Amino acid sequence: MFSRLSLNILTQRVLSWGFPQACSTVRQPAAATLQALLAGAPGGPPPHATRWVEWFFVFIFSVVFVSDVEARVYLTQEKALELAFGKEGGIERKTLFLTEEQASAIEQAAKSRLGTRVVTYYVGIQEKKPIGYAFFMTDTVRTMPATIMVVVNPDATVRFVEILAFYEPEDYKPHLRWLKLWGDKKLEEDLAIRRDIPNLSGATLTARTIQDAVRRSLAIFQIAILKENRS
């Protein structure tokens, strides 16, 4: 019924919600039940959790969490790629297996950690030529994740940045006008918040998350893709 990502998010939400102390006997069993679902425990949810969650579990999922999770997914990957490259032409999915040397160089240029040396990206093709490269980055903003698409032009500039999913409160979500400021930017020292890009008032962690996603995408493109295409 629910994806593993959704259940992970829901578990975090149950544990982080500010219930009164008197409700802790409800909060912890609810989280335990979610964690049992995630783990696929043969015995199912812990016995002590079941009696508390019979009513609470359904209410939280149907009224609070499910509606909240579903409402914060703005674009599917398919729609995002269509937005990036249009319906004409084609889209190729590619996977990079970075060497240690490449990963280190990318992290140094991006000024943030990669997290993995396996990178999947998408190339938009028109008239047998690449028109752009799309990278999808999922990172934690404050306590909840956001998924960001960064589209890079063949000349190593940013085409645009798009938010696909954002699970933090809406107040922390950047507006479209701010996202457009990343367009045509290159990977330079000044491509950073409070330099080339103004900070988001009251949402500094969101701004830094997007900054890291953009810089990583540009670094991956320049170091692992552009150089390979030229060789």
Buried (B, 14 or more C-beta within 10 A) or exposed (E): EBEEBBBBBBBBBBBEBEBEEEEEEBBBBBBBBBBBBBEEEEEEBBEEBBEBBEEBBEEBBEEBBBEBBEEBEBBEEEEBBBBBBEEEBEBEEEEBEBEEEBBEBBBEBBBBEBEEBEBEBBBBBEEEEBBBBBBBBBBEBEEBBBBBBBBBBBEBBBBBBBBBBBBBEEEBBBEEEBBEBBEEBBBEEEBBBEEBBEBBEEBEBBBBBBBBBBBBBBBBBBBBBBEEEEE
